[in-house]
Amino acid sequence: MKFDYKKYIRTHLLSLTPYQSAREEFTADGREMILLDANENPFATEVNRYPDPLQLELKEQIAEWKGVGVDQLYLSNGSDEFISNVIMGCCEPGQDQIVIVPPTFGMYKVSSRTHRVGVVEVPLTDAFQLDLPAILKAVDASCKIIFIPTPNNPTANSFDLNAIKELLENFQGLVLVDEAYVEFSTNPSIIPWLEDYPNLMVSQTFSKAQGMAGARLGMAFAHSDFIRFFNRIKAPYNINTLTINAALNRLKEQDKVGEQVQLLLDERRRLEEAFGSIPFIKQCFPSDANFILIRVDDSSLRYQQLIDCGIVVRNPSKNLNCENTLRISVGLPEENNRLIDALKSLSI
Ligand SMILES: Cc1ncc(COP(=O)(O)O)c(C=O)c1O
């Protein structure tokens, strides 16, 4: 398919000469070299050398795991960094806009504000699904990216994949589908759709099911022209050696990750059942992720009472259509027992 990525990005960045480390040119063929190019301390520790700017060893393994080419994969310091990269790379400050679908993940708006990029908000329907006619009516040529997290945060449900397909076919800009919780979802990843939709970008993360939130590692999958572009504008060493090594080890433990995901899904079902017998929980929204959104009688009161019981949940009530809600992550079985006991004790 004929595709010109240049129409999606900021023109002044096309001529950017990226930072280049001298080492990249000479270490690619695997030859043993004496490294006197980067003013490092030569005494060996696990981290005395700068990391590979393109993280090729890790990318080769992730690419194989996800069924894409290395040239379709970009790694970021958490998905948060990629969100910032894509806004900075594609949106002209004071001129272009992004589109979000509230209630939605808060970083899209925060990041657009830091880049002085406008935000068009098109609310989800009452069933927390995409309102496609409203989206297509609200957007214009200034709307460069739409952010679609599925499963969504804070609502926990997944969006209808047909609606996402329709969006890809009718929205003029980039569609960034944020699959941070995909391992918990009954929907498959839409990474294979990259073949048909060059305006699609998919992001995933090591922070959720992969259990590496503290290491900060996000994965973005896109047309190779975009990946080459992001590699040119990124900070040279955005992924550190400790994170690269931790991820290489985690990739060998996918059986264990699968078991943990299954246990968390079983625990989610147990929590959902228990919530059904708590009188002040008015509604438990369907979840396709590792957290649950509930509606209670008074979210500020119940939030504080849980804090007093030593349990921190999230109160997303300020989000559109989330009045009196709490968002609760599925914890370890003992932690979930403590939560259920606390909720029962507050019901008396
Ligand atoms: C939908 C969604 N995307 C992205 C992130 C952030 O991911 P990362 O830890 O990789 O920056 C979160 C974190 O809560 C999220 O809910």
The ligand as a MOL file (V3000), in Angstrom:
LIG
                    3D

  0  0  0     0  0            999 V3000
M  V30 BEGIN CTAB
M  V30 COUNTS 16 16 0 0 0
M  V30 BEGIN ATOM
M  V30 1 C -4.0290 2.6280 29.5890 0
M  V30 2 C -2.6700 2.8360 30.1440 0
M  V30 3 N -1.6620 3.0890 29.3000 0
M  V30 4 C -0.4040 3.2870 29.7500 0
M  V30 5 C -0.1210 3.2350 31.0990 0
M  V30 6 C 1.2790 3.5260 31.5530 0
M  V30 7 O 2.1130 2.5100 31.2340 0
M  V30 8 P 3.6880 2.5940 31.5640 0
M  V30 9 O 3.8650 2.1390 32.9720 0
M  V30 10 O 4.2730 1.6500 30.5590 0
M  V30 11 O 4.1350 4.0090 31.3510 0
M  V30 12 C -1.1290 2.9830 32.0110 0
M  V30 13 C -0.8310 2.9680 33.4530 0
M  V30 14 O -1.6370 2.9050 34.3140 0
M  V30 15 C -2.4420 2.7760 31.5190 0
M  V30 16 O -3.4530 2.5500 32.3540 0
M  V30 END ATOM
M  V30 BEGIN BOND
M  V30 1 1 1 2
M  V30 2 1 2 3
M  V30 3 2 2 15
M  V30 4 2 3 4
M  V30 5 1 4 5
M  V30 6 1 5 6
M  V30 7 2 5 12
M  V30 8 1 6 7
M  V30 9 1 7 8
M  V30 10 2 8 9
M  V30 11 1 8 10
M  V30 12 1 8 11
M  V30 13 1 12 13
M  V30 14 1 12 15
M  V30 15 2 13 14
M  V30 16 1 15 16
M  V30 END BOND
M  V30 END CTAB
M  END
